[in-house]
Amino acid sequence: MTAPCILLIDDDPQVTDLKKGAEVRALSPADANFGTDLAGAIRDADLILLDHNLHLDQGLGLTASDGASFVGHLRSWARANEVSLPPLVIYTNEDSAFSDETPALGPAVPLNGSFVGQEARIAPALDVEWLISKNLDGAVPSAIGLAADSRMLRQIAGDGRMSLEETAAYLTLPKDSAWSDIAFASIARWRPPISEPGTTRAGARGTTAILRWLLHQVLPCPGLLVSNRYAAWSLGIELDGFNGAAQGGGNDFAKMLEAARYAGPGHALYSPRWWAAGIDFIGWQLRDQSYQKGGIQQALDSMGGVGLHPLAPPEKVVVVNSDLEEEGLAAIDEAIEIYPPGWPAEALKLWMRRDEAANDAAAKSMIDPAELATLS
């Protein structure tokens, strides 16, 4: 596959590193022909990197004053000209530029800090596909990777529209695994923005809607894909042992894990993700082995060698904090279910420690009012 094309909008563009993995077209708003050049460059771009700190007039008016406000102008131009925009990514060294912005996913309180680690929560509020901090060592690889993911999406779609089958292919769903059909059905239940058949044109969002769905919902919210902690919890084993097996090895357990690893678009932006259907299949095999071997530990020893241990009782759930970050496990009677704004209905239930929720106003806003009395 040829190198992806990145359109960089920046009044002080630094393109040397980006050019190591992509074709780069850099435009500055100060250029005399900026509007004309931009309209032509957009049509060939796989990704638009938009610097937030553009040197524009900061007065209140109808013109853009920074990168985030320029997004609206691009969206409007695309609608008027029937152009499908590639993914829009804010690319900035101002990590706290959006600290007063309220995330689209989670409690309705300002971000109050850096967007790093919170990209999936804040990107929908800014109507962009992603944000990248220039201060991170992996900033350039992330930008190039997203551009390559976008190019692959356009190539799979072909006609600018996506079917369910094409979506599964884009996510690199294994075709020959025992759990492939279950995973395919799970993709359908997650309601990807399918645009084929039945539409006559791609629209101003085009195939980018699929990548947006993946980055904003599927990867951050456990259900179709799961993190190491959720995978270990689902299997009923200790996280340390799971992490060790995830590093690879020649035993049966490590091989089954590797087959369930998600390696599709956007995977490098997150900690490892696993196909939930693949993890469930491993769990079924683990239970079958436990019946044959006389216990879960014996089954783990047979399948995975040294280092794998079952979770000790009582029954536990994965718990998060009010920023929806995983914090560990808690006994189910020490946890309470939360209902974050923007949380996909298809995702797994979220839980928080009762003692933490009792002292967190943001957490209380996500709890069923009928359950609030049980916190005191």
C-alpha positions in Angstrom: 0.0 0.0 0.0 1.3 3.5 -0.9 2.0 6.0 1.9 -1.1 7.8 3.2 -1.6 11.5 2.5 -1.7 13.9 5.5 -2.9 17.5 5.1 -1.3 19.6 7.9 -2.9 22.9 8.7 -0.5 24.8 10.8 1.0 28.3 10.8 4.4 26.8 11.8 4.4 23.4 10.2 7.0 20.8 11.2 6.8 18.0 8.6 10.2 16.3 8.7 9.2 13.4 10.9 5.7 13.1 9.3 7.3 12.6 5.9 9.1 9.5 7.1 5.8 7.6 6.9 3.4 9.7 4.8 3.0 12.2 2.0 2.5 15.6 3.7 0.9 18.7 2.3 1.3 21.6 4.7 -0.8 24.8 4.5 -0.8 27.9 6.7 -3.8 30.1 7.2 -1.5 33.0 6.5 -0.9 31.8 2.9 -2.4 34.1 0.3 -4.2 31.2 -1.5 -5.0 29.3 1.6 -8.7 28.8 0.8 -8.2 27.6 -2.8 -5.3 25.4 -1.9 -7.2 23.9 1.0 -10.2 23.0 -1.1 -8.0 21.1 -3.6 -5.8 19.4 -1.0 -8.8 18.1 1.1 -10.0 15.9 -1.8 -6.7 13.9 -1.8 -6.1 13.8 1.9 -6.4 10.7 4.1 -6.2 12.7 7.3 -6.4 16.3 8.3 -4.1 17.4 11.1 -5.3 20.7 12.5 -3.1 22.7 14.8 -5.2 24.3 17.6 -2.9 27.3 18.3 -3.3 29.1 15.0 -2.3 32.7 15.0 -5.7 34.0 14.2 -7.8 37.0 15.3 -9.1 36.2 18.8 -11.9 38.7 18.7 -15.5 37.6 18.7 -16.8 37.3 15.2 -17.9 35.0 12.4 -14.3 33.9 11.5 -12.4 31.0 13.0 -10.2 32.0 16.0 -8.3 28.7 16.6 -8.1 25.2 15.3 -11.1 23.9 17.2 -13.3 26.6 15.8 -12.1 26.0 12.3 -13.6 22.5 12.4 -17.0 24.0 12.0 -15.9 25.9 8.9 -14.6 22.7 7.4 -17.8 20.8 8.1 -19.9 23.6 6.6 -17.8 23.8 3.5 -18.0 20.0 3.0 -21.8 20.0 3.3 -22.1 22.9 0.8 -19.8 21.3 -1.7 -20.9 17.7 -1.2 -17.3 16.6 -0.2 -16.7 13.7 2.2 -14.1 14.9 4.7 -11.3 12.6 5.9 -10.8 12.2 9.7 -10.1 15.5 11.4 -7.5 15.4 14.2 -6.5 18.3 16.4 -2.7 18.2 16.6 -1.4 20.5 19.3 1.2 21.1 22.1 -1.5 22.7 24.3 -2.5 19.6 26.3 -4.8 21.6 28.6 -6.4 23.7 25.8 -9.8 22.1 26.4 -9.7 21.9 30.2 -13.0 23.9 30.4 -14.7 21.7 27.8 -17.3 19.2 29.0 -16.7 15.7 27.6 -19.4 13.9 25.5 -18.7 10.7 27.4 -19.0 10.7 31.2 -20.3 13.1 33.8 -21.2 16.6 32.6 -18.3 18.3 34.3 -15.3 20.1 32.7 -12.3 18.0 31.7 -10.2 20.1 34.1 -6.8 19.2 32.8 -5.0 17.5 29.9 -6.9 15.8 27.2 -4.2 13.1 27.0 -5.8 9.8 28.0 -9.3 11.4 27.6 -9.3 11.7 23.8 -12.3 9.5 23.2 -14.3 11.5 25.8 -13.5 15.0 24.5 -13.2 14.4 20.7 -17.0 14.1 20.1 -17.6 17.3 22.0 -15.2 19.1 19.6 -16.6 17.2 16.6 -13.3 15.7 15.6 -12.2 12.1 15.2 -9.2 12.4 17.6 -6.7 14.6 19.3 -2.9 14.1 19.4 -0.5 15.9 21.7 2.7 17.0 20.0 4.4 16.6 23.4 4.1 12.8 23.3 6.9 10.6 21.9 4.3 8.6 19.9 2.6 11.7 18.3 4.0 11.2 14.8 3.4 7.4 14.7 -0.1 8.0 15.9 -0.8 10.6 13.2 0.7 8.3 10.5 -1.2 5.3 11.8 -4.5 7.1 11.7 -3.8 8.3 8.2 -3.1 4.7 7.1 -6.2 3.5 8.9 -8.2 6.1 7.0 -6.7 5.1 3.7 -7.5 1.4 4.3 -11.1 2.3 5.2 -11.5 4.2 1.9 -10.0 1.3 -0.1 -12.2 -1.3 1.6 -15.4 0.8 1.0 -14.5 1.4 -2.6 -17.8 3.3 -3.4 -17.6 5.6 -0.3 -20.2 3.6 1.6 -19.8 0.7 4.1 -21.7 -2.6 4.5 -21.6 -4.7 7.7 -19.3 -7.2 5.9 -16.9 -4.5 4.9 -16.9 -3.2 8.5 -16.0 -6.6 9.8 -13.2 -6.8 7.2 -12.0 -3.3 8.2 -11.8 -4.4 11.9 -9.7 -7.4 10.7 -12.1 -9.9 12.2 -10.6 -13.4 11.8 -12.6 -15.5 9.4 -11.6 -19.0 10.4 -11.8 -18.9 14.2 -14.4 -20.9 16.1 -15.8 -17.6 17.5 -15.8 -15.5 14.3 -19.6 -15.8 13.7 -20.3 -14.7 17.3 -18.0 -11.7 16.9 -19.6 -10.8 13.6 -23.0 -10.8 15.3 -21.6 -8.6 18.1 -20.4 -6.1 15.5 -23.9 -5.8 14.2 -25.3 -5.4 17.7 -22.9 -2.4 18.2 -24.8 -0.6 15.4 -21.9 0.6 13.2 -22.8 3.5 10.9 -23.7 1.3 7.9 -24.4 3.3 4.8 -24.9 0.5 2.3 -27.2 -0.6 0.7 -29.9 2.0 0.3 -28.0 5.3 0.0 -27.2 7.2 -3.2 -24.2 9.2 -1.9 -21.6 9.0 0.8 -22.4 12.3 2.5 -20.1 14.9 4.1 -18.9 12.4 6.7 -18.4 9.5 4.2 -16.6 6.4 5.5 -15.0 8.4 8.3 -18.1 7.7 10.4 -16.9 4.1 10.8 -13.5 5.2 12.2 -15.2 7.7 14.4 -17.5 4.9 15.8 -14.5 2.7 16.4 -12.4 5.4 18.2 -15.2 6.9 20.2 -17.2 3.9 21.2 -15.8 0.5 20.4 -12.2 0.9 21.6 -12.8 2.9 24.8 -16.0 1.1 26.0 -15.7 -2.6 26.8 -18.1 -5.0 25.1 -17.1 -5.8 21.5 -13.5 -5.5 22.5 -12.1 -5.6 26.0 -8.9 -4.6 27.9 -6.5 -6.8 29.7 -8.3 -6.3 33.0 -11.8 -7.0 31.6 -10.4 -10.1 29.8 -8.8 -11.5 32.9 -12.0 -10.8 34.9 -14.1 -12.5 32.3 -11.9 -15.5 32.4 -11.9 -15.5 36.2 -8.1 -15.3 36.6 -5.6 -12.9 38.2 -4.5 -10.0 36.1 -0.8 -10.5 36.6 -1.0 -14.0 35.2 -3.0 -12.8 32.2 -0.5 -10.0 31.5 2.3 -12.6 31.5 0.4 -14.9 29.1 -0.4 -11.9 26.9 3.4 -11.4 26.3 3.3 -14.7 24.3 4.7 -18.2 24.7 4.4 -21.7 23.3 1.6 -22.9 25.6 -2.0 -23.4 24.6 -3.3 -20.5 26.6 -0.9 -18.0 25.1 -1.7 -19.2 21.6 -5.5 -18.9 22.1 -4.9 -15.4 23.5 -2.9 -14.3 20.5 -5.7 -15.5 18.2 -8.1 -13.3 20.1 -5.9 -10.2 20.1 -7.4 -7.1 18.3 -4.8 -5.8 15.8 -7.1 -3.7 13.6 -7.4 0.1 13.1 -6.7 2.3 16.1 -5.2 -0.5 18.2 -2.0 1.4 18.8 -3.9 4.3 20.4 -5.0 2.2 23.3 -3.6 -0.4 25.7 -4.1 -4.0 24.3 -7.6 -4.9 23.3 -9.1 -8.4 22.8 -12.1 -9.7 20.9 -14.7 -10.4 23.6 -16.0 -13.3 21.6 -12.5 -14.8 21.5 -12.1 -14.4 25.3 -15.5 -16.0 25.9 -14.4 -19.0 23.8 -11.2 -19.3 25.8 -13.4 -19.2 29.0 -15.6 -22.0 27.6 -12.5 -24.1 26.9 -11.1 -23.4 30.3 -14.3 -24.5 32.0 -14.4 -27.7 29.9 -10.8 -28.4 30.9 -11.6 -27.8 34.6 -14.3 -30.5 34.4 -11.8 -32.9 32.9 -8.8 -32.1 35.1 -10.7 -31.8 38.4 -10.5 -28.0 39.0 -9.8 -24.6 37.5 -6.2 -24.4 38.8 -5.4 -27.8 37.2 -6.9 -26.6 33.9 -4.8 -23.4 34.0 -1.7 -25.5 34.8 -2.5 -27.8 31.8 -3.3 -25.0 29.4 -1.0 -22.2 30.4 1.8 -23.4 32.6 3.1 -21.6 35.7 1.8 -18.2 36.7 -2.0 -18.4 36.0 -4.2 -18.4 39.1 -8.0 -18.1 39.5 -9.6 -15.1 41.2 -10.1 -15.7 44.9 -13.7 -15.4 46.2 -16.0 -13.4 46.7 -17.5 -12.6 43.3 -15.9 -9.4 41.9 -16.5 -6.8 39.3 -14.2 -4.3 37.5 -14.6 -0.8 39.0 -13.8 2.6 37.4 -13.4 6.1 38.8 -15.6 9.1 37.8 -13.4 9.7 34.7 -14.3 6.1 33.6 -10.7 4.9 34.1 -10.3 1.3 35.3 -9.1 1.1 38.9 -9.2 -2.6 39.7 -11.7 -5.1 41.1 -14.1 -4.9 44.0 -16.5 -7.4 45.6 -19.9 -6.9 44.1 -21.5 -5.9 47.4 -18.8 -3.1 47.7 -19.7 -1.7 44.2 -22.5 0.2 42.7 -23.6 0.4 39.1 -23.2 3.8 37.3 -24.8 5.1 34.1 -22.5 7.6 32.4 -23.9 10.0 29.9 -22.9 8.9 26.4 -22.2 5.3 27.4 -23.2 2.9 24.6 -26.1 0.6 25.4 -24.2 -2.3 23.9 -21.2 -1.9 26.3 -20.7 -3.8 29.5 -22.2 -2.4 32.7 -19.9 0.0 34.7 -19.3 -0.2 38.4 -17.7 2.0 40.9 -16.6 1.4 44.5 -19.4 2.5 46.9 -17.1 4.3 49.2 -15.6 6.4 46.4 -19.0 7.1 44.9 -20.3 8.3 48.2 -17.7 11.1 48.3 -17.8 12.1 44.6 -20.5 14.5 43.3 -19.8 13.6 39.7 -20.2 9.9 40.5 -23.5 10.5 42.2 -24.9 12.2 39.1 -24.4 8.8 37.3 -26.2 6.6 39.8 -29.8 5.6 39.7 -31.6 7.9 42.1 -33.3 4.8 43.7 -29.8 3.5 44.6 -28.4 6.8 46.1 -29.9 6.1 49.5 -27.9 2.9 49.8 -24.6 4.8 49.7 -25.1 6.4 53.1 
